[in-house]
Amino acid sequence: MAELHAPIPSLKLNDGNTIPMLGYGTGTAWYKTGDESKLDRACIDSTKTAIKFGYHHLDGAEVYKTETELGTAIKESGVDRSKLFVTTKVLPSITDIPAALKTSLKKLGLDYVDLYLIHAPYFDSPSPQEAWKAMEELKAAGLAKSIGVSNYLPEDLATIMKTAKVPPAINQIEFHAYLQHPKLLEFHRQHGIATAAYAPLTPATKAKGGPLDDYLATLAIKYGVSEGEICLRWCIDQDVVAITTSGKEQRLSDYLRAMTFKLTPKEIREINQLGSQHHFRVFWTHKFDKDDRR
């Protein structure tokens, strides 16, 4: 079915590896708050559907408690491992990063991940530099092809880069038109760090009633897609990897329409300008002031 759509483009990372620019996430809707050992069959089946449609970039994390589901979906999909780009993240087990990755690999049923991320900079031990050194060692051992971070701000990145031998390949952040992170993205550009966006659909979903409503609706009519697909394309056209999810087969198929068109530079500027008039953050609100737009 994925052949009905244009292929998902890839972005080259600073370590020479490439990452598909649209990924399927196994957090948010699939996040488990209870017993991790109880398999969520709906998560497995939806992930298999995503793989079937051509979402070969699969995003997980130990904190989601769905790594076993992700691994089961990969195994049952029958798709060759070499065609998949698998990400997972560490945070609860940050005090022993090598052991954390080995545990994640066991749950995933894999020998390596394509991308391993420190999920957030909010931990007391080890030090940021020690944590990053452990990540570098995992990359050198071949257990993670690329290494990066998530939810880091410029000051967090600057701290680890003082002693880093390998710079982060990517920083996965909440990113959408109502949370554009201009200073952070400038830091990324200066240091060759790619940007990945989670919650990219926010202006079309959780933040309706904002200054972008009418313009997104106009663009959706122009391109014959949904407003959410405009938001996905807005990311991709700015070289930002977009991570999204859904348990609905039709929606997963529809999202791929974002690969069939490009926004004009003028349209991107207009989205940026309208989006900058309103601030909206979905995640990590307990760590940021209400008006913190970094």
Summary of the structure (lengths in Angstrom):
residues: 294
radius of gyration: 18.3
end to end distance: 39.2
largest distance: 51.0
contacts: 991
relative contact order: 0.14
helix: 45%
strand: 17%
